[in-house]
Structure formats: C-alpha cells, structure tokens
C-alpha cells in the first residue's frame, strides 16, 4: 500500500476502507442530541494526554483510529446539534461535507490555472453568479478567501491603495506608507468586527486609523455621529478614506443603514465596504432580502458561507463592484502567473488574492446551490430568522428576562434578570451558561453590553424548533434559581 489514492486497485480499495471506517465512526458518535460531552478544560487535558504523539514506530491505522474514537470524536463539539447556538458557525449541509471530501482528496491549489484547471473555472463562474446575486453588474469580480477577517482585510488594502493612487496621487503599493498615510481614517461601528483594528495594524496604519462610530438603541451605526466624526477629522487634518457598514454585527445581527452610509461615502470620496460576513445569507430570502437593501451600492462586500449558509469552515469571498481594483494585489512571478499564459486565456487567481496556496472552497457553494436551488435556500434562511423572532417575542412576554434588541437576522441577546441587582444577575447568567455546557451538553453564547453580562442564542440551525426554544427557556429559568 502506498498510503495515497492512485489508479492501482489495491490503493483504491484501501482508500474506500479507511474513508468508510472514518465516516462510520463519525456517525456512531452522534448517539444523543447533546452539543458537547461536558468535560472541563482540565478533564480534557487528561483525556487527550499522550506521552508522545510521535512514537519511534508508528502504531498503524487501526490503532490510530481506535485512539481517535476514544479520545477525540466523543469530545468534539457537535455544531450540527440543536443544542449548539453559541457562535456564528453551526451545522454543515451534508452535500458540502461531501464537497469537502472532494476538495481534500484532489488537493487543488487555487493560485494558478495549471494547479487547478476545472477548479479555477468553477470559482470564476461561481463568483460571476454571486456578483449577479448581489446586484452587481458585469464590471464586478471577486475571489474566495479563508474567512471574513481576510475578506475585510482585502477590502481595506484595496480601499487604501485606490484612495492613495486616485486621490492622494501616491503609489503606496510601490513606495509604502508615508506621513500623509498615517492621517488616513476609516469609520466603522463601535460593535463591528475586530478585524478592522487588526487590518489597520497589519497595514501599518495603527489602531488610531480606526474611528469607532457609536450605535443607536437598535445597535446600528449612528448616522449623525458618523457625519460629525468625519467633519471633525477633516478639521484636524486627518483624511477619511473608508467607511464600513456592518450587515449583521457579531453579537446582535444588527444591520447598518447602507443607503444612508452610501450617500455619506459618495459625498466624501470614500470607499464603502459592507462587512456582510454574517448577514449575506439574507439575500437568499425573497421575504427578508429588503433588510439588506443598498448592499449593491457598496464598493466591496464580504460574504461568509460558513455562517448563515451553513457550510464547513472555511468558506468566504470578497466581491468588488469594479473588478479592475484587484490590480492592487497583482504581482507577477514567472513560476505562477506568466503573462503569456494569461494572454492565451489561462486564468491565474493569485492575481486577485492575498493568499497564494488556497483551497477549492467554491465547490461547496456550487454543489449546495445546485442541489437546493433558490427556494430551498429561502426555506433554510427564513426558518432561522423566524425562530429568532419567535424566541424574542417569547422572552419579551416573560418578566424574568430582559432582551436587548429585536433581532434583524437570527441572533437573540438576553439575560435572566429576576435578581436583586445587576451584579447578581451577571453572576447568575455566567453560572447558567457554564451549567448548560458542562452539565447539560448545551452550548450558548455570552457577551457584554453596557457593562452587563448577557446570554446569546445564534440561531443558524434550521432544525431548531419552537418547542425546543420553549424547553431551553424553561431550563434557563430552572438553572437560574438553583
């Protein structure tokens, strides 16, 4: 046996055997509905400990599988469980898990056409369809990325370079940042994703470049505050170059007013980016798509398919209204993107990406879109959003709970509040969450707002029922008074 899949029959038989045994072992792990088996960090350390993970002589496949079944599979978080609702990733559609198997087996690298012929052409076609889905015209383009953070970083790099080239008449790509660049300012909601600050740091602009705009009572960017901060920076000699509208904040799922922000961006010659890593899935619902209207006005859009689109991590993309702006990322190397190949019609996607080696994640989107169609996707998205609305109304009608905002997508932030004071309520809610994880196998989120601790349900799993939500609310009340 070569330990690789080849055209030799014995290798093919071994591949089928090993993959079959793994999938069978995984399926057997799902013996109950719990999202987590319950061990604490200290208990997990003891369970997984090995004197060495690199023995002098290998133990072979069968013993390795048994060890995996004993120590790892039972303790993995089951994100497909209806008892998991902590963060912005959840179950994975079965056809996208199948796609992952194809992706791993064929191991295409998406940087040059000769490393990924059909994979390249599929990604190009998927991107074209995504651009149309988000109402961009034929000038648009995009590329798949490792996740929302990288998509956001890509948008910020391009926004900076385009602004420096077109407005400041300075080639930052070739020369690097100068004193004037350190006056660049980008504006984003105070509850936006931390990739904004990370990107500013990586780009050499520093955290000082990120101006956090206050939010209103609905957790959306305060438009008047945005206008005021831009004018204030101009008077101070700073240079506004980018504004980011969040389409689904991490905690609350709130959606900034894209049309109003677009007007401000146009007036001030600023790039307008939509971080729709969470909320991009809303586009699939004819019933709720109006909630993200204006997204087509953005110069760039971050999409994540491992959030609302319930696909395996990782799967993200960045779309640009004008694909020519990807030139900010292009640099030629004779071993990858030869000019003569491109002149002859060979597409090398490294021209559009800050990554070199990259996975064929577009296959997951292609297969799931083909399989389910727009109507199937609408049902999945509508179910999650309506579950959030149901849970919100149920909590609002119960005096034992406090709910922060009405959900716009599928997140509900709340807390058990029938306590003598806020500090006691903080302790109770933290204790409830820990008890849910370790005693009940239920994993929910926790966050802070206005210096108070809140619990969070991120309802991405369309298998969650209203009956299940009723039971969870009752369990939280029971644990709170113990």
Buried (B, 14 or more C-beta within 10 A) or exposed (E): EEEEBEEEEEBEEBBEEBEEBBEEBBEEBEEEEBBBBEBEEEEBEEBBEEEEEEEEEEEEBEEEBEEEBEBEBEBEBBBBBBBBBBBBBBBBBEBBBBBBEBBEEEEBBBBBBEBBEEBBEBBBEBBBEBBEBBEBEEEBBBBBBBBBBBBBBBBBBBBBBBBBBEEBEBEBBEEEBEEEBBBBBBBBBBBBBEBBBBBBEEBEBEEEBBBBBBBBEEBBBBBEBBBEBBEEBEEEEBBBBBBBBBBBBBBBBBBBBBEBBBBBBEEBEBBBBBBBBBBBBBBBBEEBBEBBEBBBBBBBBBBBBBBBBBBBBBBBBBBBBBBEBBBBBEEEEEEBBBEEBBEEEBBBBBBBBBBEEBBBBBBBBBBBBEBBEEEEBBEBBBBBBBBBBBBBEBBEEBEBBBBBBBBBBBBBBBBBBBBEEBEEBBEBBEBBBEBBBBEBBBBBBBBEBEEBBBBBBBBBBBEBEEEBBEEBBEBBBEBBEE
